[in-house]
Every structure is written in C-alpha cells, then in structure tokens.
Amino acid sequence: MWDMVFDFGKIVVADIVLSGDNALVIGMAAAGLAPELRKKAILFGMIVAAVLRIVFAFGATKLLGVPGLLFIGSLLLFWVCWGLYKEIKNHTDEHAAQALEEAGDPEQGYTGAKRKTLTQALITITIADVSMSLDNVLAVAAIADGNERVLIFGLGLAIVLMAFAATLIMKLLTKYPWISWLGLVVLLYVSAEMFYRGIFNPVHGILAYANQYIS
C-alpha cells in the first residue's frame, strides 16, 4: 500500500515540475500573436500536448519492456534532470507564468503589427510539445513500472494540469522554489532506479540480454 502511495506522490511532483516547459513555450508563442489569435494557439497547444502524452504513454510502456531500452530511457531521464536543473537556475517558472498571463490578457503581450502567423506559432508549439510530452511520459512510465493505475493517474493528472492549472502551477513554483528542487530530487531518484533496473533487471536489463546472447 505504501509503495503505491509513494508512487502516486512521485507522479504528482514529477507532473508539476515538468509542466513548466510546455507552459513557457505555449505562452511565449501565443503572446507573440495578435490578441484574437492567442486563445486559439493556447487551446491548440494544450490539445496537442494531451494527445501526445496519450500516444507516448502507451508507446513508452511497450518500449521500456524491450531489453536495453530501459537503460537508454534512464539516460534520457538523466538528461531531463539536467535540463530541469538549468531551468530552476534560470527561473524558467517565473518566465512561464508571465508568458501565460500575457498570452491570456489582450492588453498585454505583443499588440503591434503582425510579426508571426498563427501557423508559425502552432508549428513552434507542436515541435515543443513533442519533446516535452516525451519527457513527461518517460518519467511517468518509469515511476509506474507497468502499473496501469499509476500510469493512467499520471497521464490524466498531466493533462489536467496543462489544461486547467498551468498558470497557477507556474506561480506556485515561482513562489515556492523548493517544490522544483524536490521535483528534481524525485526525478534523479527515478532516473537512478531506472538505470539500475536497466542494467540488472533479470528480464529487461542489458546484463540479462548480454548473458542470453552469449549463451
């Protein structure tokens, strides 16, 4: 029971701290548009992020069961941790909160002559969504470790946070930076655990695969 509670707790923290990237890119891309186009861009970004998380989630659970990919996934997750560390140092959450506020307020952001089309903004958002959704799903799938209830909870929470609470979360992380640092510690723990399993897991670890190949 406590293992399940611990996993749910790790999911919540990971989803919160990893929502900053998407919020920043969506907010900045939308803020550069004319006021009447911003809501369309933000809605598009949220929908694409949600769809990608669903697709990547089911793909990740299958792929992490392939020998060797669990180890590769751990290295990718360590890279996510390094990116999160740099974002915390650069106060990304504060910039994301400001970008989302400007995008949602027609009196703020860019209001001059058109300098970016809606299509250009949507392309920027889509490219960012692909990378950032994969980061989020990789962390959630690693924590879930095949548990469908934990995976569905993490996936659903990530989508809800993106759709309804992005600005609030960014303000929360700006006001309480320790939450971001806690999230980094959690992700490092998940990465290290995934790294260990990626090497020594009797079914999916690279050592088991090497032994099977040699024999």
N, C-alpha and C positions, 0 to 999 in steps of 0.2 A: 504493500500500500504506500509506504513512504517513498519507495523508489518512483512510483507513479506521480506522487505529489512533487517530488524533486524534479522529475522530467517536465511536468507542466510548468513549474516555476522557471526552469531554464528556457522553455519555449517562450514564455511571456517576456522575459528580459531580452532574449535574442530578437524577437519580433519588434520590440520597442526601439532598440538601439539601431537596428538595421533599416528602419523606416526613414531615417534621415536622408539617405542618398536619393531615394525616389522623390521625396518631398522637395528637396533642393532643386533637382533638375526640372521637375514638373513646374514648380513655382517660378523659376528663373525663365524657362522657355515661355511660359504663359504671360509673365509680366512684360515681356518684350513685344507682345501683341497689342492691337487696338483693344480697348476695354470690352467691346461687344463680342470679341472672339475668345477672351480668356477663359470663360466658363466652359466653352466647348473643348478647349485644349486640356483643361484640368480634368474634365469628365473623361475625355479620351484616354488620358494618361492613367487614370485610375482603373478604367475598364481593361486596358491592355495589361497593366500590372497584375490585375486579378486573374485574367485568363492565362497569362504566362506562368503565374505561380501554380495554377492547377495543372497545366501541362507538364511543367518541370517537376512538380511533386511526384507524379506517378512515374515519370521517366527516371527520376533520381532513385526511387525505391527499387526499381528493377536493375538499374545500372550498378548501384552500390553492392548488389549481390554477385557481380562478376568479379572473379579473382583478380586482384591487382588494382581495381578501380577504387576500392575503399581507401587504399594507400594514397592514390592520386588525389582523391577527394579531400583527404586530410591536408595535403599540401596546399590545395586551393583554399581551404578554410583558414589555414595559417596566413595565406596572402590576404584574405578578407580581414583578418585580425590586424594585420599591418596597416591596411587601408583605414580601418576604424580608428586605430591609434593616431594616425595622421589627421583624421577628421576631428577627433577630440582636441588635439593640439591646436588645430586651425579654427576651432569654434564653428564647425560646419552647421551644427544645430541652430545656432543663432542666425546664421545667414539663411537657412532654410525657412525658419519661422517668418523672417522678414519678407522673403520672396513670396511665400504663400499669402501673406497679408496683402502685399502689393498687388498680387495677381487677382485677389478677390475683391479689391476695392477699386472702382473705376476712377477714383480721384488720385490714386497712387500709381506707381509703376510708370511705364513709358506711355505718353499720351500725345506724342508729336506725330509727324508724318510717318506713314507705314514704312518700317525698315525690315520687317520679317513677315512672311506669309504664314497663314495657318498651316499649310502643307509643310513648310520648313520646320515649324515648331513641332508638328506631330512626328516628323522623321526623327528629330532630336530626342523627343520623349520616348519614342519606340526603341531606339538604339540603347538608350539608358535603361529602359525598363527590362530589356533582355538581360543585360549584365547584372542589374541589381536584384531582379527576381530570382536569378540563378543563385546568387549569394545567399539570399534569404532562405530559399528552398533547401539548399545544401546544408545549411545549419539546422533547419528543422528536421530534415530527413536523418541527419546524423544523430540528433537527440532522440528521435522517435525509434530508431533502430528496428524498423519493421513493425512497430506497434501502430496499427491503423488508427486507433482512437487518438493517440497523441499526435499523429501526423495530420489528421483531419482538424483537430483542435488548433494546431499551429498554423495550418493553412488558412482556416477560417478567421482566426484572430488577425493574421497579417492582412487579409483582405479588408476586414472591418476597420482596422487601424488606418489603412491607407485611404479608405473611402470616407470615413466619418470623423477621424480624430487626428489627422496629420498635423494640422497647425497646433492643436492642443499639446500633442506629444513633443513637438519641437520646442514649444515654450517651456514645457516641463523639464526637458533635458537641458535647456539653457539655464533655467533657474537652479536645477539640482544636478550639476555635472557629475556627481558621484554615481548617478544611475548609469551614465555612459561608461564610466570606469568599471562598474560592476558588470555591465554587459560585456566589456572586453575580457574580463577575467573569466566569465562564464564561457565565452566563445573559445578562449585559449584552452580551457579545461576540455571542452567538447572536441577541439582540434587534436589535443594530445591523446585523448581517449580513442578517437577515430584513427589516429596514427598508429597507436599500439595495436588496435584490432586489425588495422590494415596490414600489419606485419605478422602478428602471431595468431590471428583467428584461425582455428583448425579447418574451417571451410573456405573462407574468403581471403585469408591472409596470403601474402606473397610467399612466405616460407612454406606454407602448406602446398601452394601451387608449384613451387620450385621442387619440393620433395616428390610430388606426384609426377612432375615432368621427368625428374632424374630416374625415378623408379620405373 
